[in-house]
Amino acid sequence: MYLDAAKKQEIFGKYGKSNTDTGSAEAQVALFSYRISHLTEHMKLNRKDYSTERALTMLVGKRRRLLDYLKARDIERYRAIVKELGLRK
């Protein structure tokens, strides 16, 4: 499986406040970004996989809404996570 418990712990440890911080906006955005990159690579090989395409679209929307929330609440945290993950503003 591409996203096992060890990989999640690594992502949460790097972007969250601790290894067990799974609910912060930064940790969630990082997890969504990892999943989006994985699904994007899958879609490059399997163009007609429409269920994965829909899941990818929904995941991008979730990340966008979370980033919009973070931008409205705390612009400095928003800027930091966008810069760290290399996302567009």
N, C-alpha and C positions, 0 to 999 in steps of 0.2 A: 504494500500500500504506500502511496506517495506521501501521506501525511500521518505518520505514526505519533505515538505519545512523546517520543524523544524529540522529534522535530518541533512539535507544539511547545514543549518545554523550552527549547532553544529560542524560538520566536518570542515567547512570553518573557523569557529571561532577558532578552536583548532589548525589547521595546516596551515591556511593562515595568511596573515599579518593582516587581519581584518575579520569581519563577511561578508563583501561584496566582499572580495578578492576571486573570483571564478576562476581566470585564472592562478594563480601561479602554478608552477610545483608541489610544495609540496601539495597544496590543491587538485589538480587533481589526484595525485598518491594516496592520502588518500581516495578520493572518489572512485576511481577505485578499491582499495583494499577492501573497504566496499562492493561494488557491487560484486566483485569476491568471497568474503566469502559467501555472500548470495546465489549466483548462485551455488557455490560448494555444499552447504547444499541441495539445490533443486535437484542437480544432484545425490546426494546420495540416495534420495528417488525415483527419476524418471530416471532410467538408460537409458531408450529408448527415452528420449526427445532430439532429435538430433538438433533441432533448438536452444535450450538453450545451448547445448554443443558447437555449432558453435559460438554463441554469447559469451560464456565464453572464448573460445579460442581466439577470436578476441580481447576481452577486456584485456586478459593477454598480448597479443602482443602490444596493445596500451600502457599499463603500462610499459612494457619492453622498448619500444622505448623512452618513456618519461624519464625513469630512465637513459637510455644511453645518452640522450641529457643532462640531468642534470649532469651526471658524466663527460661529456666532457667539460661542461661550468664552473661548480663550484663544485669541489670535496667535499668541506666541507658541502655544502647544501645536496649533495647526501648522504654522510655518516650519516648526522643527520637524514634525513628522513628514511633511511634504518634501522637505529638503533631504531628510535622511533616506526616505524610500525612493527619491528621484521621480516623484509624481509631478504632473503639470499643475500649475496653479489655476 
